[in-house]
Amino acid sequence: MVKNSSNNRIFTLNCNGRMVVIDKPKVMGIINITPDSFYGKSRFTEQAGLLRQFEKMLIDGADIIDVGGQSTRPGSERITADEELSRVIPALELVCKEFPDAIVSIDTFYSRVAIEAVHAGVCIVNDISCGSIDPNMLPVVARLNVPYVCMHARGTPDNMQQQALYENVSTDVLDFLIHKTAECHSAGIKDVIIDPGFGFGKTIRHNFELLKNLSIFKMLDKPLLFGISRKSTIYKTLGTTADQALNGTTVLNSIGLLNGADILRVHDVKETKESVMLYQEYNA
């Protein structure tokens, strides 16, 4: 890691032999191969629509595209690894063949899905459970030799909002990520990305407190992923819906950038790239 002028940090990720340099904030677009993710316009179950959206995100400037086959919204029901594989692998094979230069990540907590996804062309594993759901995940990712997103969550999507209890949410999440990043490195994972897990076992007030204290996670010297796009923290605070939460998302993404976010995981790539451009001019 070396310093730069804007966020004071530069990271490199070895993505299956392709080097991704994080010398400015990156944008990760969200595509869900699900019937039940909380934001309807992120769902794609037909090939033609999937390809159009994937291409649009790349044209709009997505640096990474994150594909998931299982909803992890609060209260969602878990599907099996077999069902998740049946959803995502054909889609991943399609987009990786059509867009071979794209950097694609898989959003999964199953090691079997991670293995098949990397074989299909994926080069980042994004695990909301940080190995707590599937104990094989960390050693598997180490063998796959790809970057790994380690996220904080309390419980699992079906019960996490009942476990939103903290003495101090910022320091509790920091302590968890210190422990888990060490565990990742002990397993042999070389490139770890950290994610405080906005909305995962946290109240609206917890999420705003985390956002206010986001810069404390820079002490881990890891790329910091920030994922609050169109979440209920925004639309419930504003008394609106996920469909109407773009403006609120842009505001909180901008605060996230000012507080040290390195990767913004979003539904709206074009608008987020504009925020990043303005942030860079601000820091020039």
N, C-alpha and C positions, 0 to 999 in steps of 0.2 A: 504494500500500500504506500502511495505517495500522495502529496498534497496537491490540490488544485485551488484556483482562486475563488470558486463560488461556494462549494459545499465542503471545502478543505480536505476532500478525500477522492481518491481514484481507486477503483477495484477492478480486478479482472476475474472473469468466470470462464473456465474451460468447459465449453458446451460440446461434448463429443468431438473434440479436436478443433472446434471453432472458438476463437477467443472473443468474448464479449467484454468490451472495456466500458466500465461505468465511470465516465469522466464528467457526465452531466446526468440529470435525472432521466430515467427511462420510463417508457409507458408500456404497460402490459395490458393487452386487450382481453376481455372475457368472452368466451363462447361456451355455452352449456348445451350438451347433447342430452337434454332432460325434458320431461314434460311438466316439471313442477318447480323450477327455480323461481325465486321470488320476483324477478324482473322479467316479464314476459318477452320483451324484445331481445333478450340474450339467449333465448332458446331456439335451437335449430335441430330438427330431426330429419329433414330432407336434404339430399345431397346438393341440389341446385342452390337452395337458400344458404346452406353452409358455405359453399364455395364463394358465393357472392359476398357474404359477410366477411369471410376470411380475407378475400382480395381487397374489400373496402378498407378493412382495418390496416392492411399493409400500405395501401395508397395513402391513408390518413396519417401514417407515420408510426404505427405500432412497432416497438422494438422486440417485443415478445408477445406471443398469443397463447393464453392459458385455456386449455380445453378440459372440461370436466363432464363426467357422466353421472354424477350423483348430486342431488341437491343437499346442501348443508345449511339451509336456512333453519332458524329455530323451530323446533317441533317436527322437522322432516323425519320420515321413516327411512331407515337404512336399507339399501338393496344389497344383494350379494355381489361378490367379486365376479361371478359368472355373468350376472345381468349387466354389471358395469362394463365388463369386457365386450359384451355383445353390442353395447351402445357406442363405446369410444373407439375401439380398434378399427373398424371399417372407416370411421370418420377420419382418424389420424392417418391411416394409410392413404386415404384420398388426398388430404390437404398436404401431406408431406411429399407426395408424388407430384402434385400440381404446383407446389411452391417450395422447391427443395432448399432454397436459401433462407427460408423463414426460421426463426428461433421459436420453437414450440415447447410449451411446458404441459405437463399432465397434472391435473388437480385430482389427487386420489390419496386415500389412506390405506390402500391395499398394495402389498408388495408385488403380488401377481400382476396387477394392472400396471404397476410401474415397469416391470420387466417387459411385458408385451408392448407397452407404449414406447419405450426406448428402442426396442427392436423395430418398431414401425417408423421411427425417425425423430421421436421426441428427445430433447436434450436437457430438460430440467424437470425435477420432481417437486411438486408443491403439495405438502402434506399438512392438512389442518390439525392433525393429531400429534405431530412430531413424534411418531413412532409409538404412541400409547395405545392405539387400536390394534395395530399389527406389529408385534414385536420383531418380526423379520424385516421390517422396513429399513432400519438404519444399516444393517449389514448388507442388505440387497443394494441399496443406493451406493454404498461404498464400492461394491463389486462392479456396479454399472459405471462408476466413475463420472457421475454427472453432478451438477450443482443441486442443492437441496434447500427448499424453503421450509424452515422450522418455525412453526406458528404456535403461539400460546392460545390455549382454550381451557375452559373448565368443563369437565364432563364431555358429553357427546351431543350432537345436534338435537336429539330428541329430548334431552333433559338439561341442557347447559344453562338455560335461563333461570333454573331453580338453584343453580350453584354459584350465582354471582355474589359471593361473599368475600370481602377482602379487608385486611387491616389497612393497607394502603395499596391501591390497585397498581400504581406505577412501580413501586419498589417490589411488590409481589411478582409482577410480570417480568421485571428486570431479573430478579433472582431466578425465576424459572428459566429464562433464556440463557443466563450464565451457565446454569447447570446443564441445560439441554445442548447448548453448542459444544460444551466440553464432551458430552456424551457422543455427539455426532463425530467429533474429531477422534475420539477414542475408538469408534467403530471403523474409522478409516475414510470418512467423508472429507474431501479436501476443501470444497467451496460451499459454505453455508450462508444462506440469506436468512435474516431474521424478520419476523412479522409479529407485532404485538397482538394481533387477532381482534381487531375492532368488531364488536358485536357478538363475539363468541364467549358466552358466559359473562357478559358485562352489561350493566344498565346504561341508559343514556348518559347519566352523570359520570359513570366510570369512563365511558368513551371520550367525553369532553376532557376529563382529567388526564387521560392518557395522551390526548392530542396536545394539551397544554404542556405536558412534560416529555414530549416525544424525543427531544434532544438528548435525554439521558441515555438512550439506547445507543448513541454514537460511541459510548465508552467500550462497547463490545467489538469495535473495529470490523463490523460486518455490514454488507449492504442491507439497508433497511427498507423493507417492503411496506407500503401503506395502502390498505384496502378498505375504503369506507364508501365506495361508490354506490349511490342511490339506496343506502341502507336505512333502516328504520330510525336510527339516531337522527338522520336528516329529516325524513318525511314526517315522522311523528312530532318532532320539535316544531316543524313548520305547519303542522296540521294539514298535510297534503298526502300524496301517494308516491310510490316509487317512480311511476311514470312522469311525475312532475318534479322530480328531485334533482334535475341536472344543475340548476343554478346553485342550489345548496351544496351539491357535490363539488362544483368548481371552487366555491368559497373554501370549503374544508380542505380540498386538495392543495389550494394555495397556501393555507396555513401549514399543512403538512410539509410542503416544500421549504417554507421558511424555517421549520423546526427540524429539518435534516432528512426528510424522506429521499431515498435514492431511486425507488421504483414505485410508480403509481399503478395500482391494479384497478382497471376501470371498464365501464361499459361503453363509454363515449371517448373514442380515441382522438378525434380531430380537436374537440374542445380542450382536451387535456394537453395535447401537444401545444396548443396556443398558450395555455397557462405556463407550461415549461419554458416556452420562448420568452414570455414576458418576465418570468422569474430570472432567466439568464441575463436579460437586459438590465434588470434591477441590480443584479450582482456584478455587472461588467465594470 
